[in-house]
Amino acid sequence: MNFFLIGFMGSGKTYWGKIWAKTMQMNFIDLDAEIEAIEGKSVAQILKRRAKIISGKKSLKFYGN
């Protein structure tokens, strides 16, 4: 059985997930930590870069070039 906690950044998913996993004697996997290990960047850095790319594409679309 798997459980997924979803919610806003800073809402306590990791904190409560670790407690819940320990209580239920389950493994806990933090996807943010997994992504950061693969990418070598924080999730915040990845999202910031993605926002800039999306913003740039929207600007180009708006200005017609």
Buried (B, 14 or more C-beta within 10 A) or exposed (E): EEEEBEEEEEEEBBEEBEEEBEEEEEEBEEEBEEEBEEEEEEBEEBEEEEEEEEEEEEEEEEEEE
